């Protein structure tokens, strides 16, 4: 590698570390200081901060494609490895790639920061088709060998698996004790399912937990305050939700909100007091919504399996109707990458609830999950309770629920198959 090439790689490595820890607030001077060079020397290699971001995203996407090529090459050869081992190994490779390229993942997983160039927008919008194809082919090979049930939608399952693995790199739970097993445990939850004896759909939908979730969801239409333009506060809140979700909180100004709402900046200030108070108001309302739904489900007189099913259904409805709040939370991660395993406002409470639910279900003989500490198992389960936004919006809430039940509850694998492996993670080491 030439001196210029080596210095360019050094700059990218330093920038990746900084973006992963301080987010998009990282400046070119920060990168230059980390490399021990003057900002002017940095411009010899990259004309702007965005040029560095573009290169980081390209490097990440190339690495992810390399994982896919390696998997497809292996699938093209005869293999004695069990289907589960092949699928889990691929999942671990995807997660490892996401961890290595965490900065690029955070900068491109959803929409890039507001004001980004068309090049970065198009690059970030690129669907990771090749890795999804490789995952789908691994699943198809597993079905041909009798490992997977015939009724599971392989394209949706591949998308679900890929996104679950990429999400391992978004947070920092993988750095905690036993966190190296997270990718494999998430894979095995989706493949093997957690329910010892999964009930049929009609029984699940008549459970007190499911009815409690529906009762809370039904109140959302009654509380809708964001569409009546005669209500200035409601208009400002609805506009701010959309702008914070699109631009990110840090990049959005009150002037931006006012312009999008068709109001003067002064009239917005008279209603909201400050941008910070507006964000707190929006997210406090969302947190109250999440808390009320989870509490209603978990307090119902239902089994652990029924409660888990109802939580997945409730969260699918949240994803469907509160998509702006999800984007606001993720934009916050992009601007200020987490340095603790607690990703969101509601996460610590929900993690405790999942840990309790899992322990109760295992104790009652309704759920099974092995291979790590109670904390890691709860973090893995929490991660798969939430269905990716594109699946909810693309396939619909009911199809998303069917996929959740076919994976998290029942498992995509055929439990009656002779080649089914026991639910254990010791062999995978991950």
C-alpha positions as CSV (number, residue, x, y, z in Angstrom):
1,X,0.0,0.0,0.0
2,X,1.3,3.5,-0.9
3,X,2.0,6.1,1.8
4,X,-1.2,8.0,0.6
5,X,-3.2,4.8,0.8
6,X,-1.9,4.0,4.3
7,X,-2.6,7.5,5.5
8,X,-6.1,7.4,4.0
9,X,-6.8,4.1,5.7
10,X,-5.5,5.6,9.0
11,X,-7.9,8.5,8.6
12,X,-10.9,6.3,7.9
13,X,-10.1,4.1,11.0
14,X,-9.8,7.1,13.2
15,X,-13.0,8.6,11.8
16,X,-14.8,5.3,12.3
17,X,-13.8,5.2,16.0
18,X,-14.9,8.8,16.5
19,X,-18.2,8.5,14.7
20,X,-19.0,5.4,16.7
21,X,-18.4,7.2,20.0
22,X,-19.4,10.9,19.3
23,X,-21.7,10.5,16.3
24,X,-22.3,13.0,13.5
25,X,-21.1,15.8,15.8
26,X,-17.6,14.7,15.0
27,X,-15.7,17.4,13.1
28,X,-12.9,17.2,10.6
29,X,-10.6,18.8,13.2
30,X,-11.5,16.0,15.6
31,X,-10.5,13.4,13.0
32,X,-7.3,15.3,12.2
33,X,-6.3,15.5,15.8
34,X,-6.9,11.8,16.3
35,X,-4.5,11.2,13.4
36,X,-2.0,13.7,14.6
37,X,-2.1,15.8,11.5
38,X,-3.3,19.3,10.6
39,X,-6.8,19.7,9.2
40,X,-5.2,21.1,6.0
41,X,-3.4,17.8,5.5
42,X,-6.6,15.9,5.9
43,X,-8.2,17.8,3.0
44,X,-5.5,16.3,0.8
45,X,-7.2,12.9,1.3
46,X,-10.9,13.9,1.9
47,X,-12.6,17.1,0.8
48,X,-15.3,17.1,3.5
49,X,-16.6,15.2,6.5
50,X,-19.3,13.8,4.3
51,X,-16.7,12.4,1.9
52,X,-15.3,10.4,4.9
53,X,-18.8,9.2,5.8
54,X,-19.5,8.1,2.2
55,X,-16.2,6.1,2.2
56,X,-17.0,4.5,5.6
57,X,-20.5,3.4,4.3
58,X,-19.0,2.1,1.1
59,X,-16.4,0.1,3.1
60,X,-19.1,-1.3,5.4
61,X,-21.3,-2.3,2.4
62,X,-18.4,-4.0,0.7
63,X,-17.5,-5.9,3.8
64,X,-21.1,-7.1,4.1
65,X,-21.1,-8.1,0.5
66,X,-17.9,-10.1,1.2
67,X,-19.7,-12.0,3.9
68,X,-22.5,-12.8,1.5
69,X,-20.1,-14.0,-1.2
70,X,-18.3,-16.3,1.2
71,X,-21.7,-17.7,2.3
72,X,-22.9,-18.3,-1.2
73,X,-19.6,-19.9,-2.2
74,X,-20.0,-22.3,0.7
75,X,-23.6,-23.1,-0.2
76,X,-22.5,-23.9,-3.7
77,X,-20.4,-26.8,-2.4
78,X,-21.5,-30.0,-0.8
79,X,-21.4,-29.7,3.0
80,X,-21.8,-32.0,5.9
81,X,-22.5,-29.2,8.3
82,X,-26.0,-29.3,9.9
83,X,-28.3,-26.6,8.4
84,X,-28.6,-24.9,11.8
85,X,-24.9,-24.5,12.1
86,X,-24.6,-23.0,8.6
87,X,-27.4,-20.5,9.3
88,X,-26.1,-19.5,12.7
89,X,-22.6,-19.1,11.5
90,X,-23.8,-16.8,8.7
91,X,-25.8,-14.8,11.3
92,X,-22.7,-14.5,13.5
93,X,-20.6,-13.2,10.5
94,X,-23.3,-10.6,9.7
95,X,-23.3,-9.4,13.4
96,X,-19.4,-9.3,13.5
97,X,-19.4,-7.2,10.3
98,X,-22.0,-4.8,11.9
99,X,-19.8,-4.5,15.1
100,X,-16.7,-3.8,13.1
101,X,-18.4,-1.1,11.0
102,X,-20.7,0.3,13.7
103,X,-20.1,3.9,12.8
104,X,-21.2,3.3,9.1
105,X,-24.1,1.2,10.3
106,X,-25.3,4.0,12.7
107,X,-24.9,6.6,9.9
108,X,-26.8,4.7,7.3
109,X,-29.2,2.1,8.8
110,X,-32.2,4.4,8.4
111,X,-32.2,7.8,6.6
112,X,-28.9,9.7,6.7
113,X,-28.6,13.0,8.5
114,X,-30.6,15.9,7.1
115,X,-28.7,17.9,4.4
116,X,-26.8,14.9,3.2
117,X,-25.7,14.8,-0.4
118,X,-27.6,12.8,-3.0
119,X,-24.7,10.4,-3.2
120,X,-24.9,9.6,0.5
121,X,-28.7,9.5,0.4
122,X,-28.6,6.9,-2.4
123,X,-25.8,5.0,-0.8
124,X,-27.7,4.7,2.6
125,X,-30.9,3.8,0.8
126,X,-29.2,0.8,-0.9
127,X,-30.9,-2.4,0.3
128,X,-28.4,-5.0,1.4
129,X,-29.7,-7.4,-1.3
130,X,-26.7,-9.6,-1.5
131,X,-26.6,-10.6,2.2
132,X,-30.4,-11.1,2.2
133,X,-30.0,-13.3,-0.8
134,X,-27.3,-15.3,0.9
135,X,-29.4,-15.7,4.0
136,X,-32.4,-16.7,2.0
137,X,-30.3,-19.4,0.1
138,X,-29.0,-20.7,3.4
139,X,-32.6,-21.0,4.7
140,X,-33.7,-22.6,1.4
141,X,-30.9,-25.2,1.7
142,X,-32.1,-25.8,5.3
143,X,-35.7,-26.4,4.1
144,X,-34.5,-28.8,1.4
145,X,-32.8,-30.8,4.0
146,X,-36.0,-30.9,6.1
147,X,-34.7,-28.5,8.8
148,X,-37.2,-25.6,8.2
149,X,-41.0,-25.9,8.2
150,X,-42.6,-25.5,4.7
151,X,-45.0,-22.7,5.7
152,X,-42.5,-20.0,6.7
153,X,-41.9,-17.2,4.2
154,X,-38.2,-17.4,3.5
155,X,-37.8,-13.9,2.1
156,X,-39.4,-12.3,5.2
157,X,-37.4,-14.6,7.5
158,X,-34.2,-13.7,5.7
159,X,-34.9,-10.0,6.1
160,X,-35.8,-10.6,9.8
161,X,-32.6,-12.5,10.5
162,X,-30.4,-10.0,8.7
163,X,-31.8,-7.0,10.5
164,X,-31.7,-8.8,13.9
165,X,-28.0,-9.5,13.3
166,X,-27.2,-6.0,12.2
167,X,-28.9,-4.6,15.3
168,X,-26.3,-6.4,17.4
169,X,-23.8,-3.7,16.1
170,X,-26.0,-0.7,16.9
171,X,-25.9,-1.0,20.7
172,X,-23.0,-2.1,22.9
173,X,-24.6,-5.1,24.7
174,X,-22.1,-7.3,22.8
175,X,-19.4,-5.7,24.9
176,X,-20.9,-7.0,28.2
177,X,-20.0,-10.3,29.8
178,X,-21.3,-13.1,27.5
179,X,-22.2,-10.6,24.8
180,X,-20.3,-12.5,22.2
181,X,-23.1,-15.1,22.3
182,X,-25.8,-12.6,21.3
183,X,-25.9,-13.2,17.6
184,X,-26.1,-17.0,18.0
185,X,-28.8,-16.8,20.7
186,X,-30.9,-14.4,18.6
187,X,-30.6,-16.8,15.6
188,X,-31.6,-19.8,17.6
189,X,-34.6,-18.0,19.1
190,X,-35.9,-17.3,15.6
191,X,-35.0,-20.8,14.4
192,X,-36.1,-22.9,17.4
193,X,-38.7,-20.7,19.1
194,X,-39.2,-20.2,22.8
195,X,-42.6,-21.8,23.5
196,X,-42.4,-25.4,24.7
197,X,-46.0,-26.1,23.4
198,X,-47.1,-23.1,21.3
199,X,-50.9,-22.6,21.3
200,X,-52.9,-22.1,18.1
201,X,-53.5,-18.6,16.8
202,X,-57.2,-18.5,17.8
203,X,-56.3,-19.4,21.4
204,X,-53.6,-16.7,21.5
205,X,-56.0,-14.1,20.3
206,X,-58.5,-14.9,23.0
207,X,-56.0,-14.7,25.8
208,X,-56.4,-12.0,28.4
209,X,-53.0,-10.6,27.5
210,X,-53.9,-10.2,23.8
211,X,-57.2,-8.6,24.6
212,X,-55.5,-6.2,27.0
213,X,-53.1,-5.2,24.3
214,X,-56.0,-4.5,21.9
215,X,-57.8,-2.5,24.5
216,X,-54.8,-0.1,24.9
217,X,-54.3,0.1,21.1
218,X,-57.9,1.1,20.7
219,X,-57.4,4.2,22.9
220,X,-54.8,5.7,20.5
221,X,-57.4,6.8,18.0
222,X,-59.3,8.5,20.8
223,X,-56.2,10.4,21.9
224,X,-55.0,11.5,18.4
225,X,-54.1,15.2,18.6
226,X,-51.8,15.7,15.7
227,X,-54.0,16.3,12.6
228,X,-56.3,19.2,13.5
229,X,-54.7,22.3,12.1
230,X,-57.0,24.5,14.1
231,X,-55.2,23.2,17.2
232,X,-51.9,25.1,17.0
233,X,-50.1,23.1,19.7
234,X,-51.2,19.8,18.1
235,X,-50.0,21.0,14.7
236,X,-46.6,22.0,16.1
237,X,-46.2,18.7,17.9
238,X,-47.1,16.7,14.8
239,X,-44.8,18.8,12.7
240,X,-41.9,18.5,15.2
241,X,-42.4,14.7,15.4
242,X,-41.9,14.5,11.6
243,X,-39.0,16.9,11.5
244,X,-37.2,15.3,14.5
245,X,-37.7,11.9,12.8
246,X,-36.4,13.1,9.4
247,X,-33.6,15.4,10.5
248,X,-32.7,14.3,14.0
249,X,-33.2,16.4,17.1
250,X,-29.8,18.1,17.0
251,X,-30.1,19.1,13.3
252,X,-33.6,20.5,13.6
253,X,-34.2,24.1,14.5
254,X,-37.3,25.8,15.7
255,X,-37.2,27.7,12.4
256,X,-37.3,24.4,10.6
257,X,-40.4,23.4,12.6
258,X,-42.1,26.7,12.0
259,X,-41.5,26.6,8.3
260,X,-42.8,23.1,8.0
261,X,-45.9,24.0,10.0
262,X,-46.5,27.2,8.0
263,X,-46.1,29.4,11.1
264,X,-43.7,32.1,12.2
265,X,-40.9,31.2,14.5
266,X,-42.2,33.6,17.1
267,X,-45.6,32.0,17.1
268,X,-44.0,28.6,17.6
269,X,-42.0,29.8,20.5
270,X,-45.1,31.3,22.2
271,X,-46.6,27.8,22.2
272,X,-43.6,25.5,23.0
273,X,-41.2,27.6,25.1
274,X,-38.1,25.7,23.8
275,X,-37.1,22.9,21.4
276,X,-35.9,20.8,24.3
277,X,-39.3,21.0,26.1
278,X,-41.0,20.1,22.8
279,X,-38.9,16.9,22.5
280,X,-39.5,16.0,26.1
281,X,-43.2,16.5,25.6
282,X,-43.3,14.3,22.5
283,X,-41.2,11.5,23.9
284,X,-42.8,11.5,27.4
285,X,-46.1,10.9,25.8
286,X,-44.6,8.0,23.8
287,X,-43.0,6.5,26.9
288,X,-46.3,6.7,28.7
289,X,-48.0,4.9,25.8
290,X,-45.3,2.1,25.8
291,X,-45.5,1.8,29.6
292,X,-49.2,1.5,29.7
293,X,-49.4,-1.2,27.0
294,X,-46.6,-3.3,28.5
295,X,-48.1,-3.0,32.0
296,X,-51.5,-4.0,30.8
297,X,-50.2,-7.1,29.1
298,X,-47.9,-8.2,31.9
299,X,-50.5,-7.7,34.6
300,X,-53.1,-9.9,32.7
301,X,-53.9,-13.4,34.0
302,X,-52.1,-15.1,31.2
303,X,-49.3,-17.6,30.6
304,X,-45.8,-16.4,29.7
305,X,-46.3,-17.5,26.1
306,X,-49.5,-15.6,25.9
307,X,-47.9,-12.5,27.3
308,X,-44.9,-12.7,25.0
309,X,-47.3,-13.0,22.0
310,X,-49.3,-10.0,23.2
311,X,-46.2,-7.9,23.7
312,X,-45.1,-8.7,20.1
313,X,-48.5,-7.7,18.8
314,X,-48.6,-4.5,20.9
315,X,-45.1,-3.5,19.7
316,X,-46.1,-4.2,16.0
317,X,-48.9,-1.7,16.5
318,X,-46.5,0.8,18.1
319,X,-44.2,0.4,15.1
320,X,-47.1,1.0,12.8
321,X,-48.6,4.0,14.5
322,X,-45.6,5.7,16.2
323,X,-43.0,5.4,13.5
324,X,-41.8,9.0,14.0
325,X,-40.9,8.2,17.6
326,X,-38.9,5.2,16.5
327,X,-37.0,7.3,14.0
328,X,-36.4,10.0,16.7
329,X,-34.9,7.5,19.0
330,X,-32.7,6.1,16.3
331,X,-31.6,9.6,15.1
332,X,-30.6,10.2,18.7
333,X,-28.4,7.1,18.6
334,X,-26.9,8.4,15.4
335,X,-26.1,11.8,17.0
336,X,-25.0,10.4,20.3
337,X,-24.0,6.8,20.0
338,X,-24.7,4.9,23.2
339,X,-21.8,4.0,25.5
340,X,-24.0,1.8,27.7
341,X,-26.2,-1.1,26.9
342,X,-29.4,0.9,27.7
343,X,-30.4,2.2,24.3
344,X,-33.7,4.1,24.8
345,X,-35.8,5.8,27.4
346,X,-37.9,2.7,28.1
347,X,-35.2,0.1,27.7
348,X,-34.1,-0.4,31.4
349,X,-37.7,-0.9,32.6
350,X,-38.6,-3.2,29.7
351,X,-35.4,-5.3,30.1
352,X,-36.3,-6.0,33.7
353,X,-39.8,-6.9,32.6
354,X,-38.6,-9.3,29.9
355,X,-36.1,-10.9,32.3
356,X,-38.9,-11.5,34.8
357,X,-41.3,-12.8,32.1
358,X,-38.6,-15.2,30.8
359,X,-37.8,-16.5,34.3
360,X,-41.4,-17.1,35.0
361,X,-42.0,-18.9,31.7
362,X,-38.9,-21.1,32.2
363,X,-39.9,-21.9,35.8
364,X,-43.5,-22.9,34.7
365,X,-42.1,-25.0,31.8
366,X,-43.7,-22.8,29.2
367,X,-40.5,-21.3,27.7
368,X,-37.0,-22.6,27.0
369,X,-33.9,-20.6,26.4
370,X,-30.3,-21.7,27.3
371,X,-26.7,-20.7,26.6
372,X,-26.0,-17.5,28.5
373,X,-26.7,-15.4,31.6
374,X,-30.2,-14.2,32.5
375,X,-29.2,-10.7,31.4
376,X,-27.9,-11.7,28.0
377,X,-30.9,-14.0,27.3
378,X,-33.3,-11.1,28.2
379,X,-31.4,-8.7,25.9
380,X,-31.6,-11.2,23.1
381,X,-35.3,-11.8,23.6
382,X,-36.0,-8.0,23.9
383,X,-34.3,-7.6,20.6
384,X,-36.5,-10.1,18.7
385,X,-39.7,-8.9,20.3
386,X,-39.6,-5.8,18.1
387,X,-40.3,-6.4,14.4
388,X,-38.3,-4.4,11.9
389,X,-40.2,-1.3,10.7
390,X,-39.9,-2.1,7.0
391,X,-41.6,-5.5,7.5
392,X,-44.5,-4.0,9.5
393,X,-45.1,-1.3,6.9
394,X,-44.4,-3.5,3.9
395,X,-46.2,-6.7,4.8
396,X,-48.8,-5.3,7.2
397,X,-49.4,-5.8,10.9
398,X,-51.1,-9.1,10.6
399,X,-48.3,-10.6,8.4
400,X,-45.7,-9.3,10.9
401,X,-47.5,-11.0,13.7
402,X,-47.7,-14.3,11.8
403,X,-43.9,-14.0,11.3
404,X,-43.3,-13.3,15.0
405,X,-45.4,-16.3,15.9
406,X,-43.6,-18.5,13.3
407,X,-40.2,-17.6,14.7
408,X,-40.1,-16.3,18.3
409,X,-42.9,-18.6,19.5
410,X,-42.9,-21.7,17.3
411,X,-39.5,-21.4,15.6
412,X,-38.9,-21.6,11.9
413,X,-37.4,-25.1,12.2
414,X,-39.4,-28.3,12.0
415,X,-39.5,-29.6,15.6
416,X,-40.4,-33.1,14.4
417,X,-37.4,-33.3,12.0
418,X,-35.0,-36.1,12.8
419,X,-32.1,-33.8,12.3
420,X,-33.3,-31.2,14.7
421,X,-30.6,-30.2,17.2
422,X,-31.3,-29.6,20.9
423,X,-31.8,-26.0,21.9
424,X,-28.3,-25.3,23.1
425,X,-25.7,-22.7,22.2
426,X,-22.6,-24.3,23.7
427,X,-21.6,-25.8,20.3
428,X,-21.8,-22.6,18.4
429,X,-19.6,-20.7,20.9
430,X,-21.5,-17.6,20.0
